[in-house]
């Protein structure tokens, strides 16, 4: 009652209302049998999460190489930017999950040697865990994935591998995977490795965005809404441009944005509000 009276007095006297804020938790954990360890994740909960009983859409937001689950919180300012986007109506209230892909081994994919199945962990352990623990709308329409650099590569691969699970994918400044089989060989075959040429070729076909796009079945062309963004001074500009061209040739609908900037957090902070607006369009009727 006191809160109601205070709000009414504030309105009558012309005082600005205090905006409600979301919350972030940056060092949560879940057990992983596949990775044989506790894995960390961070989460953003929208402003009305604790006061409502509704369920929310979910965005999986992936960090880049060298960061961990706290990257988007510490450097990407996800709390401020998500709150602002929800407040001004450009984004719908959503839960944002940021997993750690930089503990012991770095990366979002299953290792070519089969001894570190991170992608399997993501789909069979992380997603079911968080979507049971939090009030999440678990249908494909209400799930999206985005990420920067290495996490942009994760966004590409996850949505290309599992288009049945994501309504939208937003790779930012993405590492698209090896551009050619020769690039894959250089990346995977060291002087002491036992990885065969056949293993390299198979890995390239499943972990490079280019062959995945070029071999996409016609009935999957519109399965995912794509928003691809890369700076004009980014060292990963070539790969992103090649994916854009491949998608154009394949007639896969997508948004492709080139803005001024390089591979930096200042660029990704500017990009995040556009990502939140884009995935929100997919969460809505349109």
N, C-alpha and C positions, 0 to 999 in steps of 0.2 A: 504494500500500500504506500509506503514511504517513497519507494522508487517511482511509483506512478505519479504521486503528488509532485515530486521533484521534477519529473519530466514535463508535467503540465505547467508548472511554474516557469520552467526554462523556456517553454514555447511562448507563454504569455509575455514574458519579459524580454524575449528576443535573444536569449542566450543560445549559443551554438550547442547542439547535442553532442555528447561524447560518442564518437564512432566506436563501434564494437570491433575488436580485432580477432583474427584467427590465432592459432597457436602452432608452434613447431616443437617437435621433439626430435633431437638429433643423434641420440645414441641408444636406440632401441635394438633389440636382438631377437633372433629366432633360431632354433636349432636346425641344422641341415645334416641329414643322413648322407646325402649325396656328396657333399663337400667335407663331411666329417669334422664339422666345426660349428660354433656359433657364428652367425652372420649378422652384421649390423645393418640397420636401415634407419632412415629419418622419415618423418611424416609431417605434412601440413594439414591441419584440420580447419575448416572454414569458420568464420565468426559465429555462426549460429549452431555449430555442431553440438555443443554441450547443452543448449537450451531447447533443442528441437528433438523430435523423434523420427525425423525423415531419414531416408537413405540418400546417398550422394553419388554422382558420377566420380570416376577415378582417373587420374593421370599418373602414369609412371614416368618420372623425370630422371634421366640418366646423366651422371657426371662424366667428365672427361678423364683422360690419363693423368695421373699425378694427384688427382683429388680423390675424395671419398664421399660418403653419403652426406657429409656436411657442406660440400662445395656449393651447392645451389642455395644453401641457407646463409653461409658466411659471405660468399663472394657474389652470388647471384641475387641476393636480397629477395628471396621468394616470398617471405612473409609480407614485406611491404608491397611488393608488386602484385601479388595475388589479392591482398586486401583491397588495394586501390582499384583493381580491375573489377572485383565483385561489387565494390561500393559504387562505382560509376556505371555499372550495368553492362560493361563490355564483356564480362565473363560471368558464367553462372557459378554459384558456390560448388566447390568440388574438393575432394580429397586428393592430395598430391603425395605420392610415395617415392622416396629417393633411396634406392638400394646401394649398398657398398660393393663395388667391383674392384677394389684395390687392396685387398688383404691377402697376403701370402702369394697369390697369383693375380695378375692384372688382366681384366677383360670380361666381356659379357657372353663369350661363346664357349662351346665345348672345345676343349683342347683337341688338336688333331690326333694326338696319341691316345686319347680316350681316358686320361687319368684326372681330368678336372672338368666335370660336366656342368659348367656354370649355367648355360642356357636351360638345361634340364631342371636345375635348381630353381631358376626364375619361374618357369611355367608350372612345375609340379609341386614346389614347396613354398616359394615366396608368395606367389599370387593367391593360392588357396588360403594361406595363413592370414594375410592382411585382409582379404575380402570376407573372411569369416570373423575376424577380430573387430573390424570396424563396420559401420553401417554403410555398405557399398551396394550400389545398383550393379549387379554382376553380369547383366546382359552385354553383349558386344557393343551395342549402340552407346552405352555409357562408359566405355573404356577407351583410353587413348594412351599413346606412348610418344615421348619426345626426349631429346637429349642433345648434348653438344660434343663435338669432336669424336672421341672414342664412343661416347654415349649416343652421338648421332649415328654412328655405325650400328650400335645396338638397336636404335630405333628403326633403321632400315631393315636389318636382318629379322628382328622380331616380327615386324608387320608383314614382311615378305614371306617369312616362314609360316606365320600363323595369321593370315588375313581374316580368319573366322573369329578372331578374338578382339580386334581393334577397329574402332570406327574411324579413327584418325591417327596419322603418324606425322611427326614434325621433326625431321633431322636438321640440326643447326651446325653449320661448319663441319659437316660429317666426314669422318674417315669412311669411305664407301667400301673398304676392302681392297685387295689387290686389283689393279686395273687390268693386268694380263696374267696368264699362267706363269710367265717368267718372273713377274713381280712376286707371285706367290711362292715360287721356288726360292727366291732370295730371302724371303721372310721366314720360310718354314724349314728349309734345308741348310743346316749349318755343317761345319766340317766333321762333327762327331755324331750327327744325327742318323737315325735309321729310317727316316721317313722316305717312303718310295715316291717315285714320280706319279704313280697311280693315286696314292693318297693325296698328293698335292693337287692333282687335277680334280679329284672329287671334292676336296676342300674348297677350291676356287669356285666351283659351280654352285656351292651352297653358302659361301661366305663372302661373295663379292656381289654388290648390288647390280652390276652390269649384266652378268649372265642370268641372274634371277629375274631381272626386268625383261631381258630379251626373250626368255623362255616362259614368261607368264602366260598361263592359259587365258583365252579370250573371256571366259566367264568370271575371271577374277579381276579384270581391269578396273572395275568400279567398286571393288570390295572394300577399299580403304581410301579415305580422303587424305591426300598428300599435301603437305606444306614444307617446301625445301628452301632453306635460307643459308646464304654464305656470303661473306664479305669479299669485296673486289680485290683486296690485298691479302687474302687468306692463302696460305700455302696449299690448302686442300681445294682450291677453287676448280682445278682441272677435273678432278673426280666428280664433284657435284655437277659441273656443267655437262660432263659426259652422261651422267644419269638423266639429267634433264633432256638431253638430245635423244637418248634411248627411249625415254618415256614419250616424247613427242612422236618418234617414229612408230612406236607401238600403239599410239593413240590411247595412252593411259592418262586420264584427267589428273592434273596436279597444279599446284601453285608453286612458282619458282621465283624467288626474290634474291636480288643482288643489291646489297647496300654498301655504302662507303664504310670501310673498316677492315680490320684484320682478325687474327685469331686471339681474341681477348675478351675478358669479362665485361668490359664496357660495351662491347658489341652484343654479347649474349643478354645482358640486362636490358638493352633496348629491344631485343628480339622477343623476350619472354612475354610481354603483354600481347603481342600479336599471336603467339602460340596459344595463350589462354583464350583469346577471342575465337581463334580458329577451331579449337577443339570444342568450345562451347557451342558453336554452330552445329557441330555434329551431334552434340548431346540433345539439342532441341529438335522440334519438328521443323522441317524445311522442305 
